[in-house]
Amino acid sequence: MLTGKTAIITGGAGDLGSAMARQLAEKGAHVVIWDIVPRAEAAAAIEGVRAQDPQVEYAEVDVRDRAAVDSAIAALPQLDIVCSNAGIVEAQPFLEISGENWQNHLDINLTGCFNVCQAAARKMVTDNTRGRLILTSSWVAAIPWPEITAYTVSKAGVNMLVKQMARELSQHGILVNAVAPGIVKAGLAGRQLREEPQYAARVAKAIPLGEPGSPEEIAAAVVYLAGPQTAYMTGSILTLDGGCSLFQFDS
Ligand SMILES: NC(=O)c1ccc[n+]([C@@H]2O[C@H](COP(=O)([O-])OP(=O)(O)OC[C@H]3O[C@@H](n4cnc5c(N)ncnc54)[C@H](O)[C@@H]3O)[C@@H](O)[C@H]2O)c1
């Protein structure tokens, strides 16, 4: 389905990103994994793709570094799909949020998406590629979940970035959508579940379907947004959250 396409996955050494890389490769895409960690720390993600894509590439690219993003994109002969997925979360109660915490979330989660998507879209326009930009948002982009103000605000920005880019890039045939995962039992939330008892207690009451989601479920939605079934879809936020964002009544 994606044979002949080249896909970048930022944050591709992480749990959601590596699942996206695997599933895109399974559908035939050539995968370029970007992450901030040294190659050795990305070995599992790279090897997880190699059976499907022996030419899998890895580059150490910090999405905050515009010059690095531009030159890594310029080095690619072809670019069809971008999964702008790198992200962080570091919980701090609102009254204790440091300037550094606030700025890190905006720089990585929001400006990182701007840097990667603008650079990619410029290349797609130049190459006349009717590409796909797929951002990783979150169900909390519109929900004030406790103690992660900088994160929720950064993801609210991601949602508007999606809509703005979708509108302006439609004339070039570039489609822009997002996946909005709920609470996944891996990656950022996986770490919070293990390390923050108050988070685990809140999660136990927050998911109508009862269980956290999996990286594979999110990656399958990314494949859908990269594929031919969604050729008429742009500016959408595809939520996979087990019902988390439905208003919770005590019952
Ligand atoms: N895990 C969840 O429950 C959940 C829920 C909703 C949304 N998300 C989103 O999914 C995305 C992936 O997160 P994850 O859960 O797989 O976490 P993860 O920590 O496993 O993966 C995130 C990856 O991003 C990389 N990264 C961090 N800063 C970077 C930078 N400046 N440049 C390049 N790479 C950088 C990290 O090294 C890591 O490999 C994030 O955008 C996150 O907000 C996750």
The ligand as a Gaussian input file, in Angstrom:
#p B3LYP/6-31G(d) Opt

LIG

0 1
 N        2.285000       7.381000      25.652000
 C        1.102000       7.984000      25.692000
 O        0.202000       7.623000      26.467000
 C        0.806000       9.157000      24.787000
 C       -0.484000       9.685000      24.804000
 C       -0.796000      10.765000      23.994000
 C        0.163000      11.289000      23.161000
 N        1.420000      10.772000      23.165000
 C        2.408000      11.385000      22.267000
 O        3.074000      10.375000      21.534000
 C        4.323000      10.892000      21.100000
 C        5.397000       9.830000      21.341000
 O        5.551000       9.627000      22.736000
 P        5.791000       8.199000      23.413000
 O        4.689000       7.979000      24.353000
 O        6.101000       7.175000      22.382000
 O        7.062000       8.522000      24.321000
 P        8.567000       8.051000      24.179000
 O        9.321000       8.787000      25.235000
 O        8.656000       6.568000      24.146000
 O        8.975000       8.616000      22.739000
 C        9.247000       9.984000      22.510000
 C       10.533000      10.068000      21.704000
 O       10.781000      11.455000      21.371000
 C       12.179000      11.646000      21.458000
 N       12.499000      13.064000      21.619000
 C       12.370000      13.815000      22.740000
 N       12.823000      15.055000      22.501000
 C       13.230000      15.090000      21.207000
 C       13.784000      16.102000      20.380000
 N       14.017000      17.329000      20.859000
 N       14.068000      15.796000      19.105000
 C       13.846000      14.544000      18.616000
 N       13.330000      13.538000      19.357000
 C       13.027000      13.824000      20.639000
 C       12.601000      10.820000      22.667000
 O       14.009000      10.554000      22.677000
 C       11.750000       9.571000      22.505000
 O       12.427000       8.557000      21.785000
 C        4.546000      12.198000      21.871000
 O        4.269000      13.297000      21.006000
 C        3.517000      12.137000      22.963000
 O        3.109000      13.406000      23.411000
 C        1.769000       9.715000      23.944000

